[in-house]
Amino acid sequence: MKSQAPPTRAEFHEAIAHRSDRWFAACLKITRDRDLAQDAVQEALISAWEKRHQFRETARLDTWIHRIAINAALQLLRRNRPGLFESLAGDIAGGDEGPEAAQQARELDDELRAAFGGLTEIERVCFVLKHLEQWRLKEIAGELGIRTDAVKQAVFRAVKKLRASMHHLKEGAS
Amino acid sequence: MNDDKLILYYYDDLAGAERREVERALAGDPAVAARFRALKGDLDDFSDPRVTPPPPDMVQRWHDTIDRAAGIASPAARRPGFHSWSFLLGAAVTAALAAGIGLGILISGDEPAATRIEIPVAGLGTATPGAQPAFIRGLRLHLKESERSLASLPAETNGDRAVLIMDIIEQNRLFARAARRNDADDLARVLRAFELVLVELAAEDIAPEDAAALRAKLKFELNVMLTKLSRSSSDEPHSI
């Protein structure tokens, strides 16, 4: 079997030049914290470089790094807020995020930002992973260490809240 | 047919009988089909959101990260006994650093390491207009404690030493984030630059002369920064 050469430094630079905005945006949507998102991308790049021999040509380098960045963002979020995904009991209220979170949220897309404001952390993370990152429910559950049913419920609630927000926004605009 | 099932159908997360049940309902019940169209329209609206590009200095930092990570590989091959990862002795440190706290920015090479990384303290103004006085006081305390910790750092490159440096890095990151929240972006950049030097200092195989040079560099830069922060806080209006 022909051995495959790992991606080169130049290929990493090319991926950064063309796709790091996507990695950053995805991490920002998960963490809602610019610095955490920056650190997640940084850590993903370091990790990807160290593991570059494991990269398979069947995947795209930028997609592979994207996935590593998402995992890094989730890890950082967990590290910063221990117990976040372990308990869903306190995540029903949500919405009251304080001035710092509001400041960071300005980086998000305007409409999404407004709508995301009403989601709890678990709803937002599950929705981003499901809807924007297109992960399977089981993958999300595995990564967050929660039951698949809990992920489903979080996605359902997120979709309902987001739809309600969007309808409200559209009504307000018309 | 409830919306939850339609949501799962939209995401292609239904299998077998459940999937066929939805397909039958969509084909046979116009009301369900209309509800699904509305749901799909809304969810599609949430796809492909605009992307906020990261600032150029952030992207440059990522490019630098790869260059530094790549810089490890080639000199290591020339230098027997170099283990860029092996300074991590404790499991906790391994876990933390495996998560990526700067491992890739360890540098080795012919040029003295301390000359490679620039900490832009000199470019830092004395004024930090957005920063709260309490934040500045906390930062000064952190810098002084960092100075003390660095001065008492064990000369031997072992796990304890790496743990101490990791503590400083973690604290440093917290202050970098707080600086950004205080609209003190220059300050945040300087604090992040400190991290690069600290990670380099944590390397197990760092040459004693390189370690000494890095510690001297850190000491000098920390002093400059403390002086600037002192000026900054003395410029503040005093309140009773």
Boltz contact constraints between the chains, C-beta under 6 A:
constraints:
  - contact:
      token1: [A, 9]
      token2: [B, 70]
      max_distance: 6.0
  - contact:
      token1: [A, 12]
      token2: [B, 66]
      max_distance: 6.0
  - contact:
      token1: [A, 13]
      token2: [B, 63]
      max_distance: 6.0
  - contact:
      token1: [A, 16]
      token2: [B, 62]
      max_distance: 6.0
  - contact:
      token1: [A, 16]
      token2: [B, 63]
      max_distance: 6.0
  - contact:
      token1: [A, 20]
      token2: [B, 59]
      max_distance: 6.0
  - contact:
      token1: [A, 20]
      token2: [B, 62]
      max_distance: 6.0
  - contact:
      token1: [A, 21]
      token2: [B, 51]
      max_distance: 6.0
  - contact:
      token1: [A, 21]
      token2: [B, 53]
      max_distance: 6.0
  - contact:
      token1: [A, 24]
      token2: [B, 54]
      max_distance: 6.0
  - contact:
      token1: [A, 25]
      token2: [B, 51]
      max_distance: 6.0
  - contact:
      token1: [A, 35]
      token2: [B, 177]
      max_distance: 6.0
  - contact:
      token1: [A, 35]
      token2: [B, 180]
      max_distance: 6.0
  - contact:
      token1: [A, 38]
      token2: [B, 58]
      max_distance: 6.0
  - contact:
      token1: [A, 42]
      token2: [B, 65]
      max_distance: 6.0
  - contact:
      token1: [A, 43]
      token2: [B, 100]
      max_distance: 6.0
  - contact:
      token1: [A, 45]
      token2: [B, 62]
      max_distance: 6.0
  - contact:
      token1: [A, 45]
      token2: [B, 65]
      max_distance: 6.0
  - contact:
      token1: [A, 45]
      token2: [B, 66]
      max_distance: 6.0
  - contact:
      token1: [A, 46]
      token2: [B, 69]
      max_distance: 6.0
  - contact:
      token1: [A, 46]
      token2: [B, 100]
      max_distance: 6.0
  - contact:
      token1: [A, 46]
      token2: [B, 103]
      max_distance: 6.0
  - contact:
      token1: [A, 46]
      token2: [B, 104]
      max_distance: 6.0
  - contact:
      token1: [A, 47]
      token2: [B, 100]
      max_distance: 6.0
  - contact:
      token1: [A, 49]
      token2: [B, 69]
      max_distance: 6.0
  - contact:
      token1: [A, 49]
      token2: [B, 104]
      max_distance: 6.0
  - contact:
      token1: [A, 75]
      token2: [B, 99]
      max_distance: 6.0
  - contact:
      token1: [A, 100]
      token2: [B, 181]
      max_distance: 6.0
  - contact:
      token1: [A, 107]
      token2: [B, 52]
      max_distance: 6.0
  - contact:
      token1: [A, 109]
      token2: [B, 49]
      max_distance: 6.0
  - contact:
      token1: [A, 109]
      token2: [B, 50]
      max_distance: 6.0
  - contact:
      token1: [A, 112]
      token2: [B, 49]
      max_distance: 6.0
  - contact:
      token1: [A, 137]
      token2: [B, 13]
      max_distance: 6.0
  - contact:
      token1: [A, 156]
      token2: [B, 4]
      max_distance: 6.0
  - contact:
      token1: [A, 159]
      token2: [B, 7]
      max_distance: 6.0
  - contact:
      token1: [A, 163]
      token2: [B, 42]
      max_distance: 6.0
